[in-house]
Amino acid sequence: LQQEVDPLSDDDSSGFADRLKDMAILSLTLLTVMDSEVETFFATKQVLQSLDELFPRDQIDEHAANFRMLAAALIPEVHEILEHLDFDIQDSLSSWLRRLMGLSLSRGPLLRLWDYYVSNLDLLAMHPFVCLGE
């Protein structure tokens, strides 16, 4: 197990802890629909690798800026409220992007969303727009 987790981790211990949280949240949901823990582990690993390619941790500031721009253009009233409340979008966006909204949606809608993503991992590129809808 350690051999499989090491390539997924960041160099620092806090990055590793965040990676474990991401993995746990994704795995808990996948366990409900997969036949074995081994399948769940490798599915989680594949999803995390795909997320790393699409939303690298070191580019979260760029994703947050893009999210703010899209929110301002598409849903200006919500953007104004968030700005007024000094809402830190970066923390929420990181969770939404890295954990595929695993903490934000109830099980049924979450499984439907993930089924859409897992059917074609290229569809993960649409995830920021799904987050806007949340």
VMD Tcl script that draws the C-alpha trace (Angstrom):
set ca {
  {0.00 0.00 0.00}
  {2.76 2.45 0.88}
  {4.30 2.01 -2.58}
  {1.01 2.97 -4.19}
  {0.40 6.01 -1.97}
  {3.87 7.55 -2.23}
  {3.59 8.54 -5.92}
  {0.35 10.33 -5.10}
  {1.73 12.39 -2.24}
  {3.24 15.86 -2.18}
  {6.72 16.47 -0.82}
  {5.54 18.11 2.39}
  {3.60 16.41 5.15}
  {0.58 18.76 4.95}
  {0.22 17.98 1.24}
  {0.33 14.30 2.09}
  {-2.35 14.77 4.75}
  {-4.56 16.63 2.26}
  {-4.01 13.85 -0.27}
  {-5.11 11.25 2.29}
  {-8.27 13.26 3.02}
  {-9.02 13.49 -0.71}
  {-8.45 9.77 -1.09}
  {-10.63 8.92 1.91}
  {-13.55 11.04 0.72}
  {-13.42 9.63 -2.80}
  {-12.92 6.06 -1.57}
  {-15.85 6.12 0.87}
  {-18.29 6.88 -1.91}
  {-16.69 4.51 -4.40}
  {-16.85 1.67 -1.83}
  {-20.63 1.81 -1.98}
  {-20.70 0.89 -5.68}
  {-17.58 -1.20 -6.26}
  {-17.24 -4.93 -5.67}
  {-13.99 -4.92 -3.71}
  {-11.62 -2.73 -1.76}
  {-8.89 -3.40 -4.33}
  {-11.10 -2.10 -7.16}
  {-11.97 0.91 -5.04}
  {-8.33 1.67 -4.32}
  {-7.29 1.55 -7.97}
  {-10.35 3.51 -9.10}
  {-9.57 6.17 -6.49}
  {-5.95 6.26 -7.62}
  {-7.01 6.73 -11.25}
  {-9.44 9.52 -10.39}
  {-6.81 11.30 -8.26}
  {-4.26 11.08 -11.06}
  {-6.81 12.52 -13.50}
  {-7.59 15.32 -11.06}
  {-3.87 16.06 -10.67}
  {-3.59 16.47 -14.43}
  {-6.64 18.74 -14.70}
  {-6.39 20.69 -11.44}
  {-2.79 20.64 -10.14}
  {-2.52 21.75 -6.52}
  {0.03 24.41 -7.39}
  {-2.43 26.02 -9.82}
  {-5.39 26.33 -7.44}
  {-4.99 30.14 -7.36}
  {-5.42 30.23 -11.14}
  {-8.50 28.02 -10.91}
  {-9.92 30.25 -8.16}
  {-9.43 33.34 -10.36}
  {-11.12 31.59 -13.30}
  {-13.97 30.50 -11.03}
  {-14.46 34.08 -9.79}
  {-14.46 35.38 -13.37}
  {-17.02 32.77 -14.50}
  {-19.19 33.39 -11.43}
  {-19.12 37.15 -12.03}
  {-20.12 36.68 -15.67}
  {-22.70 33.90 -15.26}
  {-24.25 34.54 -11.85}
  {-23.43 38.14 -10.90}
  {-25.89 38.32 -7.97}
  {-24.21 35.34 -6.27}
  {-20.78 36.78 -7.02}
  {-21.78 40.09 -5.37}
  {-22.99 38.29 -2.25}
  {-19.76 36.29 -2.00}
  {-17.70 39.45 -2.43}
  {-19.77 41.27 0.20}
  {-19.27 38.41 2.68}
  {-15.51 38.23 1.93}
  {-16.03 34.56 1.18}
  {-12.71 32.77 0.58}
  {-13.52 30.83 -2.55}
  {-10.11 29.17 -2.62}
  {-10.79 26.86 0.32}
  {-14.17 25.75 -1.00}
  {-12.98 25.50 -4.58}
  {-10.06 23.31 -3.58}
  {-12.43 20.93 -1.81}
  {-14.92 20.98 -4.67}
  {-12.24 20.34 -7.30}
  {-10.07 17.87 -5.41}
  {-12.86 15.89 -3.77}
  {-15.40 16.08 -6.60}
  {-17.97 17.61 -4.26}
  {-17.86 14.50 -2.07}
  {-18.72 16.59 0.98}
  {-21.24 18.89 -0.72}
  {-23.83 16.59 -2.27}
  {-26.01 13.86 -0.86}
  {-25.23 10.30 -1.94}
  {-27.75 9.91 -4.79}
  {-26.87 13.08 -6.74}
  {-23.19 12.53 -5.99}
  {-23.26 9.01 -7.47}
  {-25.08 10.25 -10.57}
  {-22.49 13.01 -11.03}
  {-19.59 10.59 -10.54}
  {-21.18 8.07 -12.91}
  {-21.15 10.80 -15.54}
  {-17.47 11.53 -14.85}
  {-16.31 7.91 -14.60}
  {-18.02 7.02 -17.87}
  {-15.40 9.20 -19.53}
  {-12.63 10.76 -17.43}
  {-12.24 13.48 -20.08}
  {-15.57 14.83 -18.79}
  {-13.82 15.88 -15.57}
  {-12.84 19.03 -17.44}
  {-16.49 20.08 -17.04}
  {-16.27 19.88 -13.25}
  {-15.56 23.61 -12.64}
  {-18.83 24.41 -14.41}
  {-20.65 21.88 -12.25}
  {-19.18 23.67 -9.22}
  {-20.64 26.94 -10.51}
  {-24.04 25.28 -10.54}
  {-23.63 24.18 -6.93}
}
mol new
graphics top color blue
foreach p $ca { graphics top sphere $p radius 0.5 }
foreach p [lrange $ca 0 end-1] q [lrange $ca 1 end] { graphics top cylinder $p $q radius 0.2 }
display resetview
